[in-house]
């Protein structure tokens, strides 16, 4: 019973169906049958028609058709017992999509072929696949390699070739090995060229390589258009290119690239297997322009059958095309070997599938379409198609190109050869497989050395190109720098006050950048471009993403949110964000601070022992020492004087009792310890600073509603907002001076109680106002200052390595000395020095007061007593007032004969002391006083 099938609709092919219909009406397709094969058909053998659709006038078409014919000859000569014989019916596709589709319709409708081998290109196959699927005719292509063909999900389409996407991993491995960060693909602006690009980009991204630009060149582009595109590529920094296009198109590209200087030192060219597999078909003059190119080529293992085939290739090819000159005969490539294996497999499948039902069944169409000349409506269905399809799918054998095994209609690939164009040919530099990666040898790949052999790059250089360079078209890198009013030690932009033109750009960050650039092994031309003064740092860095700047240099903090559109170098400054607050001195400056060194108990005990020692000395001395004699009051005063004077070691009285001397020695030792300890403790209280921060917790500021400062345009504002600070509490500043002024005002007067900023700025601020401020918690993490470049910029790793070199060298010390020489680092010792350790009157006025009061009271008492004793002199009214004052003054300067020291009776050389003699002597010689 005939299986029912839906009829054909023009909408299945859209406009193409109409075009094909008109094309077939206007042009007669010529079917060429290989008569030599028909003549060799033995009686009893069944002829099975197979269509061939190629561009028969091209070298590729001739080689492909020859390989297919050779495969059938070899198979049937070795298997004469086969009951079937494949007869080829070929139609020229004229290298167009329309003619290829028309040829397929012609073969199916008129010749009722059992299968079609071809077409040449992926674009042609895109339409023929649909035709074969509708007619259930297997379509076998060994040159249509575009990955998207699998999206048709047709069980009647077989690709006896490797998918283009299977090689992208090998390209990614090469790029990763040489650490190239950017790659630009150059491909044909058609379905064939675009098919591989999504897979290539994914493979490059897996190895952390960026694709900044994609170059599409039309196959019909004129030479000027190609040169213009190449010149555009020269203006870009990337020097690694992956070329995917047809060989004849690639030949024009490399010829033009050679002419304009893109095949010299520093460039890297990688070609896909679409070109590398057909290098033998490329003219020697083009190969000369391709010197140094690296290619991904399908690996074909050596075998006896392959060697024999290549040995007889030229002779057998000439038998098919005798008009060809021997020197014009190309070497058979992998496409020819795939064609050979595909034809071999098809002939086996035809034999196994049998010949029971080689007819086409008619489709169910309406009566109005029966007389239609449109082939789309009258196309039949191959009754043997499904059986032939299943048989072909399950075939496995070792062919000339290697293992022939189809999985989901796709020839499996396992190994690629990496070749380097050198001289008039190519040289092997390694292999790649998904299991082993890049290897130098294919044998025992697990033990083979990893990587590739030495490659001769364009310009005949063995040294691996770095993959990028600054464009040589005279364009300088535009380096954006922030413009700010303060903290000019980091970045300073000097402008002409009249023209506003930039005169100079300097600062610590700028000098570090210049030092790093100077260490690069290549020249980088750049110019500093001041950013808009109103821009925040986020806005400045975003200009790189907008291509307004090629990089940003300055006090740019490395932040995660900016890394989404910017690549940073390594930091060159200390990292972190901290809070700076004023310091307060908790030192006690009370006038009675001199009492602090000793506790009350110690003061009482010390005073008691002074009195006790005075008593002991009196007991031991008053009987033997005249100096401790006299009235009871005199003895008390002398004893106390002696005891208390030991406190300052000012005692002058001579002790005569040896026991007294023992007591005095012990007491002097005790007094020495007490006075020294007292002195040290008092000095510490008066001179050592006890500095404390006024604020220790940022939450305290938030709770009290105090204001907090931040640098204008800094990301610190975002941190403070995340901590729930209100905008009214946030006060911006532009310079250390403004910051200090805000601190001076305080929160109550519109200033601030604390400031949050990055550590480099805080260190600068503390160096300028060392003794007045300090840092405190919290400390937030930040990555320091770095230079920003576009994402994927190849300059980033080079500059990062040079930053490490510069920061570890004397150059960085010189730069820091240049910009921070006049600013002293605020260390603990510097705080103590600058915090005024000199003593003031505030700590000692009480002592001076006590001394003054004691002195004045003593003088007053003594003068009062003198006036009382001499009252008869100054109360004598008979004498003039002047005379009385004169006599009082004269009497005041004389010695007091009634004083205790003059009344003591001691013997001097055995003569009793006579006070009257002293008085008389004084009267005679008053000048001796």
Steps between C-alpha positions, in 0.01 A plus 500: 500500500638840400576729790312831492704818498415866522514687174753768410430867561674800346519652845741223598762672295363852491617716221779258420250246361376752247854595409596137452194437291570791267867406484423147389258625240750743352815287522538138419713311746751270338527155654836336450516124540830323543472267200814309593317369803197391294727316263654311791165380636494123489190317402285429803623800693242762595580858413432744781493866408681749730505871431805725532467878537827692478658800336647277233714769337704564816810317617309394811215359293732308271694357791184404689336329202824315425529372857137382499551315170825346624327377816232322299756345267712376790201364690350307212836369382564359847142378553394361167231294668285810563160485331466876475688764311482873583463716191591867546289777349669836549368852446706820516382732776682796344602602854154648568232409751217511244675276247591251772138477618379472139749220440375308802138533380602389154680190630211401725219571252648378173771255599338374821840465666528302825739749660682823424867565573561869549465788479825694538405779739297528818274764346409264216445215746263714704231469228583156365459350850133602498448350156663173602296487819173543308593241237669270755820504301823485703716809448868425565737796513871488583567875456201677660647557845287783641383408854149637455414233241430264789211726602295354214468180703464305178565129529580490128793739520847357560815704547797279412731780614594669821277771639666843493423544871714198591819700448419803719633327812833452325511870413417587861781273623753677277385843618519386862848354456642830378292707750336727246221704656324624187418339166324644197327251268501579127238306306291500187185704518274207415341201668818293470714762672252590770425139593815444706512838678269430799694181578834676458404784735385249763828310473703819535300617799569168671872585492435855622556662161293790376370562149497880472404508134374273220613566145257392229617514140266422213625236253415748223686786666735699280869538578450853635232381738727228634787745544274747681393231744859392558602860562222521755644194673845658503364790702398260775742365761411134441748311284356147519261408218306180429406468133205284391406522133529314174855451366457726197358774723782452753757524220386853420498594869858390568626656179356836605625456859851444368480814288404731786746353752283273713714190447801636686634455849247530782201358311338161560283332238309179570304331219224244542491162328289652223828651377763276658347185350531652152843661522612285206246677280633846584733666252869516601497880478226509764690253718794737486277770648374259767839429658466447877129415494386229742225265381262243645502201267307177514739220590505206263690198637739325265406157365605268220176564317552876521859477380393283207218736413728806504759315293251434218308825544648706219484221247140417577399867508645548153285214378191700595628839387759441229502866399649599834870566506687288751638804681142627548383185672446575869600272783204314636378661821284385787180599320592266218568222750167566671333484158672169433385355833144636455466339157647175633253498789205584273580214264514258796171638635331461159608135489379428853171689462405289201319587180150382573338840473703762314195685374346834597141523609282789391379753758138565588416821317178665400358474149574861430870432549529182298579688180724747678854533368622600846742231614424581863146358462587197290810382685477134601623313808789250487363162615850371581612820675439403862666162464801651327519771765503251788759281334731793424469630859626175651810457285841496669833433331851640468519716191773705339429800729483287815214344689168538323225513761186711491324603820180692446596538138834665589853370438679495832822695538770424753830654398624817330843578366655842565700621201720800435523648150869518415669523164290347224312269729420428859676342795347310788535665842268282706163337547185562699235267635221555748650235730868603499497864395802632310775244443817499295456143380196296413650168609440416866343839560482442875878494524569750227631841601226756541484816296623567149830496321664832420295706257640740241269798528443771239817699446701177540504540875528211745411721798130473575316826422332660799178515299442873516673831462423865507373599153769657285270748330617791714205484737588544865324338791261746662564467873224654710603661830271636773493873569469591868553800725678322782740216569714624213789290624326206328374663179557859394374659179651840427309718254570829332279755680439688177442226243405221744734275303676223687859595573613204704367190675692375800471335836595179671264281294608661173869446575437136587322451166785666311754282679305185416459592133873577478583143604293337223711336228308687231398858440159624605395844383245666722359835600327608819147631457342670806152370575198715569552655847135431583535126435511256787755221489233256383416732212867544412564127483184447294647723229737215418203275432357772275836515314546865596827399671738217423590476869464688829793583726496664841375430848248253358393243757449142385131428555288195415219702342745669263660170394186418301606755239870544582811286543733609779870452536650387829479770773802718568390649835394379840139385510213559740249757623511630857342763724700799624392688815643780718706407804442627853760518778385345826813617689421663839626859503355583844708735714513235772637235265826493700310317771400223259825298499444391861186367651349661809620215719855537372491877556390446864755228567778705342411806707483287813845357440646847446373596848603162641853532364520857640408364844758221477774741399413739789511212745839391375658843458360757748722394783827505308445753221466875573323544165208307641499697826315812602147560597242229444372684194851532359566132546166405337561723201858386454402133512212543257713713270770238492253218429307680225813641337611145427218492245712719275831403661547855633578415866813679631501426875783279612398182682733382778330178607592193295154353551358815348717451196370144454142624521573786259666269243203263497255788485688669214475177298125487561464866409704442181265222387190699581618821329621321187175308468303814560698686235450227241130466570444873489698534176284230346181671607613834368673406175371166365195550278181307556337554160164342424273515194186703545299234314566126508193359325337616178166381633539759776501772233192350339321478833589857604417645159853642464633601159767301324728609216604333174704605200296644215440250219630205700331162524510549879169683461346169391640327809357764734162483331499123544554560873172698509654847539265775392609741227483785751769327707742464209742786439731490195846655490752547221831544682673431831457867592122484452493179699686666790267800490195273525655325799571836662136605470361177636161348427316762705631786285455336161824304505573134558585271788677239287601430140518178299756481222755276335823428682734686258299821548482448877876452526549827315251678726652364821845603382376858465306507830688235689425561867137588460345196331520123493339206326254265660258226415339404277743408221340396172672294237604663173758397243696822476574716196537340158504598134185426299487368142226365274388145573734253334773757440830317439682783678362397840716192572813670368449814708407297808830314485688827457317652797643223717848577372466875557351472849786275609770727360664825602286680245195483723697633798619792290146578388371490857791719614417749225132544585495433875842633606365800696235292676613312809347167570282506809652233725449462874829670580413791271165537673672525836746754363244721332252477784702752712668318787612838650356578841278803558406716799172314524673206664706700752318816603387342825860428597602854421202625698596293804857625478392860462250484783750333732767750410277804542361374827849437637623844393190666642538320827868582522454872411212521743709350776789740412272802519364373827849457644608844375181678588682749723701622206218564251256621768740777614310810386782735593707389201399585144331225302789476260754455776283232659471310176872527445575358844251216449658410169848514651389277786328254259819427311697428818527157658243404759696441820201333654468231234565139607811435288677796658399398851644150472803461724768294340867500562735608230857393573402474866379864521139550597282669242436874583218661307593849617836467333326420175273802539791726571684361203197558284478860614858561407484319169151527366621463144589135561132407481 
